[in-house]
Amino acid sequence: MSKMHPSSSTSPSPPPIVALHHPSPSIP
């Protein structure tokens, strides 16, 4: 179970989701 915890944390899924939520400043 310990291995599953870090896997989710290092997953590149969270970063992209946050970027999509901040498209307002990027778009004029």
Summary of the structure (lengths in Angstrom):
residues: 28
radius of gyration: 13.4
end to end distance: 44.5
largest distance: 44.5
contacts: 38
relative contact order: 0.12
helix: 68%
strand: 0%
